[in-house]
Amino acid sequence: RGELGEMKNKFEKEGITFELIGEERVTDVLDFLWENFIPDEPISRSLGLTRHWLIDEAFFKAGMKKNCGIVALDALGNVIGARLGKVVKRSNWSDWMIDMVIRMVLPRLTWILPEALTNLWIVILLNKTVDYDVWKMFDVLSCDTIYEDKLICSSRSSGVRGLGTELVKRGEALAQSLGCQYTYAIVTGNYSKTIFDNLGYSALNHLEYSKFRTPGGQLYLTDTREHVGCTTYVKTCTEKMAQ
């Protein structure tokens, strides 16, 4: 509790505030993510993703709805960090059906997709390879409600140390307040992996990018820079997490 209090005081002294992502912040957060997340995240960078409204709607905005996303603002009100997430319930069959349709249909429809979306089937293949599937986790964890972490991003240019860690901690407290029993994530970069390891998340599966190859031996992801692989993580939502 003392360490977290010191961190909070540090952010307050620097004029940094945290709030749930409301409608008035959505556009700013989207712009921030396309400038700070997409160019550096190893998968989107390798796939050359460019901005498209479907990505905004289906992925980014899905992690901001129903007070599930958190934004960090500097003293001038500029976005300097964000954590997106989604509450997933075992009983929500409509969401499960949509996910299943996307997984089965998208890889077969690349020829009719806009250019910005033609490589997204590789993301589906990667998730399958590393066994990232929130729906399977309900049986694995014997639970009914999971906070699925969509992404964590903090601006390096802000110069604020510990911001990513603070966003993850606040995401944990938010997950608990929303009635979630576990948080579940796929972490794709070295720096975010360090955060999740240090915060006591349990690593489930890991895939090295150098081993993620086509049947002919070619790399699926060719521009991952220093990032070496992706890892799935889980952590229980307990009283200790929110302290």
Buried (B, 14 or more C-beta within 10 A) or exposed (E): EEEEEEBBEBBEEBEBEBEBBEEEBBEBBBEBBBBBBBEBBBBBBBBEBEEBEEBBEBBBBBBBEEEBBBBBBBEEEEBBBBBBBBBBBBEEEEBBEEBEEEBEEBEEEEEEBEEBBBBBBBBBBBBEBBEBBBBEBBEEBEBEBBBBBBBBBBBEEBEBEEBBBBBBBBBBBBBBEBEBBBBBBBBBBBBBBEBBBEBEBEEBEEBEBEEBEEEEEEBBBEBBEEBBBBBBBBBBBEEEBBE
